[in-house]
Amino acid sequence: MKHQIVKLVCEKAGISEEQSTEAVETVIGYFRNRLPAEIAEQIDNLAHGHNGGNGPEGGSRLLQ
């Protein structure tokens, strides 16, 4: 899923894929450090393609 977000940021913001990757990693890190551990872990897993099988098609319900 992170790759899809990077691509979207790249297209919408008109910046390079490298810059988009850095921006997305920064946002993920921001939330990872400020949310409770169990929620941060779910966001991290979702962003890196490790879904928990909790929602439709195996995705997490947290971010729907």
N, C-alpha and C positions, 0 to 999 in steps of 0.2 A: 504494500500500500504506500510506503514511503516514496517509492519511485513515481507512483501516480501523482502524489502531492507535489513532488519536485517538478514534474512535467507541467502540472497546472500552474504553479508559481512562475515557472520559466515563461510560459505562454502569456499569462495575464499581466505579469510585471515587465515583460520584455527584457529579462536579464538572462545571462548565460546559465547553463545547467550547473556549472560549478558554484555560481553565486546562489542559485536556487537551493542547491543541496545544503550549502552553509546556512541559509536562512531557515530552512525546514529543520535542520539539526538544532539550531539555536532555539526555535520555538518548542521543539520536543524536549530539549534540555530544561527550558524554563518551566514547563509544566511538570516534568519529572522531579524537579527540585522543590516544587511548591505544593504539590498535591500529596495527600496521604499515600503511603507506600503501595497499598493494594491497588489504588486507582492509577498511580504512576506506572506500576508494572503492567497493567492492562493497556495503557496508552503505548508504552514502549513495545509490548508484544504485538499490538495491532500495527504500529508503524513499521515494524520489521517483519511483518508477514506471519506472525505466530498467533493465529486466532485461537480463542479458547473454546470454540464450539458452543457458545452460549446463545447465539441468536440465529437468525435466518442464514442459511448457507454457511454455518459454522462461525460467523462473525460475532464479535462481542456486542451485547445490547447496550453497553455503556455509552458508546459513541453514536448511537442511532437517534 
